[in-house]
Amino acid sequence: MVMKRCHRKIGEYDLKVTFETPSGTADAHGHIDLTNLSNWSSFSSAWAKCVSKGGREFWKVNQVNADVSHVWYVAYDSSLDAITPDDRLIYDQTRYEIVAAFNIDNANLEYEIHTKRAV
């Protein structure tokens, strides 16, 4: 039997992050006000490693957009299988929009989560 191992050491996951998902009640038009903090609920927390990617802001279709600014690595936990770009990551009271989340090589060892800092 071959044991798969994450290429990171446990000590490298040194940042405590929380994952939140929209949970508010939709208005008459089906819209949830995501600027209201009470419209979010925490669904998981984990220890993570962060790699800053810099990033940039640019205008596109009359609005400000941003590239990926941080990549987070989190040890596999089945509670994170449901992460989508609708969710967000919180670290040290800073909110990050999730751009993409990957179960690296579908090996159930580690997630790679691409984010941009929420504006």
Phi and psi restraints in degrees (value plus and minus 20) as a CYANA .aco file:
   2 VAL   PHI    -116.9   -76.9
   2 VAL   PSI     106.5   146.5
   3 MET   PHI    -111.3   -71.3
   3 MET   PSI     107.4   147.4
   4 LYS   PHI    -108.9   -68.9
   4 LYS   PSI     121.3   161.3
   5 ARG   PHI    -153.8  -113.8
   5 ARG   PSI     126.2   166.2
   6 CYS   PHI     -88.0   -48.0
   6 CYS   PSI     126.4   166.4
   7 HIS   PHI    -100.6   -60.6
   7 HIS   PSI     -23.2    16.8
   8 ARG   PHI    -121.0   -81.0
   8 ARG   PSI     131.1   171.1
   9 LYS   PHI    -106.5   -66.5
   9 LYS   PSI     127.8   167.8
  10 ILE   PHI     -72.1   -32.1
  10 ILE   PSI     -59.2   -19.2
  11 GLY   PHI     -83.6   -43.6
  11 GLY   PSI     -37.3     2.7
  12 GLU   PHI     -93.7   -53.7
  12 GLU   PSI     -42.3    -2.3
  13 TYR   PHI    -103.0   -63.0
  13 TYR   PSI      69.5   109.5
  14 ASP   PHI    -136.5   -96.5
  14 ASP   PSI     -13.3    26.7
  15 LEU   PHI    -138.4   -98.4
  15 LEU   PSI     105.3   145.3
  16 LYS   PHI    -105.0   -65.0
  16 LYS   PSI     100.7   140.7
  17 VAL   PHI    -139.9   -99.9
  17 VAL   PSI     137.1   177.1
  18 THR   PHI    -145.6  -105.6
  18 THR   PSI     123.1   163.1
  19 PHE   PHI    -129.5   -89.5
  19 PHE   PSI     113.7   153.7
  20 GLU   PHI    -144.6  -104.6
  20 GLU   PSI     132.7   172.7
  21 THR   PHI    -149.6  -109.6
  21 THR   PSI     129.3   169.3
  22 PRO   PHI     -80.8   -40.8
  22 PRO   PSI     117.2   157.2
  23 SER   PHI    -162.0  -122.0
  23 SER   PSI     -13.9    26.1
  24 GLY   PHI     -96.6   -56.6
  24 GLY   PSI     151.7   191.7
  25 THR   PHI    -106.5   -66.5
  25 THR   PSI     112.6   152.6
  26 ALA   PHI     -92.1   -52.1
  26 ALA   PSI     127.9   167.9
  27 ASP   PHI     -99.9   -59.9
  27 ASP   PSI    -191.5  -151.5
  28 ALA   PHI     -82.0   -42.0
  28 ALA   PSI     -42.0    -2.0
  29 HIS   PHI    -117.5   -77.5
  29 HIS   PSI     -14.7    25.3
  30 GLY   PHI      61.5   101.5
  30 GLY   PSI      -5.7    34.3
  31 HIS   PHI    -121.2   -81.2
  31 HIS   PSI     117.7   157.7
  32 ILE   PHI    -127.2   -87.2
  32 ILE   PSI     107.8   147.8
  33 ASP   PHI     -94.4   -54.4
  33 ASP   PSI      79.8   119.8
  34 LEU   PHI    -100.6   -60.6
  34 LEU   PSI     -23.5    16.5
  35 THR   PHI    -101.4   -61.4
  35 THR   PSI     -35.1     4.9
  36 ASN   PHI    -105.6   -65.6
  36 ASN   PSI      95.8   135.8
  37 LEU   PHI     -80.2   -40.2
  37 LEU   PSI     -45.9    -5.9
  38 SER   PHI     -94.0   -54.0
  38 SER   PSI     -29.0    11.0
  39 ASN   PHI    -111.1   -71.1
  39 ASN   PSI      -4.6    35.4
  40 TRP   PHI    -144.3  -104.3
  40 TRP   PSI     126.2   166.2
  41 SER   PHI    -154.9  -114.9
  41 SER   PSI     124.2   164.2
  42 SER   PHI     -95.4   -55.4
  42 SER   PSI     116.3   156.3
  43 PHE   PHI    -141.7  -101.7
  43 PHE   PSI     -30.7     9.3
  44 SER   PHI    -188.8  -148.8
  44 SER   PSI     138.8   178.8
  45 SER   PHI    -158.5  -118.5
  45 SER   PSI     137.5   177.5
  46 ALA   PHI    -180.4  -140.4
  46 ALA   PSI     144.7   184.7
  47 TRP   PHI    -111.4   -71.4
  47 TRP   PSI     119.5   159.5
  48 ALA   PHI    -159.3  -119.3
  48 ALA   PSI     144.7   184.7
  49 LYS   PHI    -137.1   -97.1
  49 LYS   PSI     120.7   160.7
  50 CYS   PHI    -140.8  -100.8
  50 CYS   PSI     119.3   159.3
  51 VAL   PHI    -143.7  -103.7
  51 VAL   PSI      98.1   138.1
  52 SER   PHI     -95.8   -55.8
  52 SER   PSI     116.2   156.2
  53 LYS   PHI    -131.9   -91.9
  53 LYS   PSI     -13.6    26.4
  54 GLY   PHI      61.3   101.3
  54 GLY   PSI    -119.6   -79.6
  55 GLY   PHI      82.4   122.4
  55 GLY   PSI     153.4   193.4
  56 ARG   PHI    -175.8  -135.8
  56 ARG   PSI     138.2   178.2
  57 GLU   PHI    -132.5   -92.5
  57 GLU   PSI     126.8   166.8
  58 PHE   PHI    -172.1  -132.1
  58 PHE   PSI     138.5   178.5
  59 TRP   PHI    -111.1   -71.1
  59 TRP   PSI     113.6   153.6
  60 LYS   PHI    -169.8  -129.8
  60 LYS   PSI     105.5   145.5
  61 VAL   PHI      31.2    71.2
  61 VAL   PSI      30.6    70.6
  62 ASN   PHI      38.8    78.8
  62 ASN   PSI      10.6    50.6
  63 GLN   PHI    -168.0  -128.0
  63 GLN   PSI     135.9   175.9
  64 VAL   PHI    -100.0   -60.0
  64 VAL   PSI     111.6   151.6
  65 ASN   PHI    -142.1  -102.1
  65 ASN   PSI     143.8   183.8
  66 ALA   PHI    -159.7  -119.7
  66 ALA   PSI     128.8   168.8
  67 ASP   PHI    -104.1   -64.1
  67 ASP   PSI     155.0   195.0
  68 VAL   PHI     -79.4   -39.4
  68 VAL   PSI     109.1   149.1
  69 SER   PHI    -130.5   -90.5
  69 SER   PSI     -42.6    -2.6
  70 HIS   PHI    -164.5  -124.5
  70 HIS   PSI     123.3   163.3
  71 VAL   PHI    -138.5   -98.5
  71 VAL   PSI     107.9   147.9
  72 TRP   PHI    -130.4   -90.4
  72 TRP   PSI     121.0   161.0
  73 TYR   PHI    -137.4   -97.4
  73 TYR   PSI     107.3   147.3
  74 VAL   PHI    -152.0  -112.0
  74 VAL   PSI     116.1   156.1
  75 ALA   PHI     -80.7   -40.7
  75 ALA   PSI     127.7   167.7
  76 TYR   PHI     -79.4   -39.4
  76 TYR   PSI     116.1   156.1
  77 ASP   PHI    -170.4  -130.4
  77 ASP   PSI     106.0   146.0
  78 SER   PHI     -79.5   -39.5
  78 SER   PSI     -41.5    -1.5
  79 SER   PHI     -87.8   -47.8
  79 SER   PSI     -35.6     4.4
  80 LEU   PHI    -114.0   -74.0
  80 LEU   PSI     -21.1    18.9
  81 ASP   PHI     -80.2   -40.2
  81 ASP   PSI     -44.0    -4.0
  82 ALA   PHI    -111.0   -71.0
  82 ALA   PSI     -15.3    24.7
  83 ILE   PHI     -80.9   -40.9
  83 ILE   PSI     112.9   152.9
  84 THR   PHI    -155.0  -115.0
  84 THR   PSI     149.5   189.5
  85 PRO   PHI     -85.0   -45.0
  85 PRO   PSI     -29.0    11.0
  86 ASP   PHI     -95.3   -55.3
  86 ASP   PSI     -39.9     0.1
  87 ASP   PHI    -107.5   -67.5
  87 ASP   PSI     156.6   196.6
  88 ARG   PHI    -163.4  -123.4
  88 ARG   PSI     141.5   181.5
  89 LEU   PHI    -133.5   -93.5
  89 LEU   PSI     116.7   156.7
  90 ILE   PHI    -136.7   -96.7
  90 ILE   PSI     107.7   147.7
  91 TYR   PHI    -155.5  -115.5
  91 TYR   PSI     105.9   145.9
  92 ASP   PHI      31.1    71.1
  92 ASP   PSI      24.8    64.8
  93 GLN   PHI      46.1    86.1
  93 GLN   PSI      -7.3    32.7
  94 THR   PHI    -124.6   -84.6
  94 THR   PSI     115.1   155.1
  95 ARG   PHI    -118.7   -78.7
  95 ARG   PSI     116.1   156.1
  96 TYR   PHI    -145.2  -105.2
  96 TYR   PSI     110.2   150.2
  97 GLU   PHI     -98.3   -58.3
  97 GLU   PSI     115.1   155.1
  98 ILE   PHI    -104.3   -64.3
  98 ILE   PSI     103.2   143.2
  99 VAL   PHI    -110.2   -70.2
  99 VAL   PSI     -63.1   -23.1
 100 ALA   PHI    -179.9  -139.9
 100 ALA   PSI     132.9   172.9
 101 ALA   PHI    -158.3  -118.3
 101 ALA   PSI     113.2   153.2
 102 PHE   PHI    -147.5  -107.5
 102 PHE   PSI     116.9   156.9
 103 ASN   PHI    -105.5   -65.5
 103 ASN   PSI      81.4   121.4
 104 ILE   PHI     -75.1   -35.1
 104 ILE   PSI     103.8   143.8
 105 ASP   PHI      35.0    75.0
 105 ASP   PSI      -1.5    38.5
 106 ASN   PHI      30.1    70.1
 106 ASN   PSI      14.7    54.7
 107 ALA   PHI    -114.6   -74.6
 107 ALA   PSI     -22.7    17.3
 108 ASN   PHI      35.2    75.2
 108 ASN   PSI      22.4    62.4
 109 LEU   PHI    -139.0   -99.0
 109 LEU   PSI     -58.4   -18.4
 110 GLU   PHI    -177.6  -137.6
 110 GLU   PSI     125.2   165.2
 111 TYR   PHI    -123.1   -83.1
 111 TYR   PSI     126.5   166.5
 112 GLU   PHI    -136.3   -96.3
 112 GLU   PSI     101.2   141.2
 113 ILE   PHI    -140.7  -100.7
 113 ILE   PSI      98.4   138.4
 114 HIS   PHI    -113.1   -73.1
 114 HIS   PSI     111.4   151.4
 115 THR   PHI    -155.2  -115.2
 115 THR   PSI     144.7   184.7
 116 LYS   PHI    -151.3  -111.3
 116 LYS   PSI     126.6   166.6
 117 ARG   PHI     -85.2   -45.2
 117 ARG   PSI     109.7   149.7
 118 ALA   PHI     -88.4   -48.4
 118 ALA   PSI     121.6   161.6
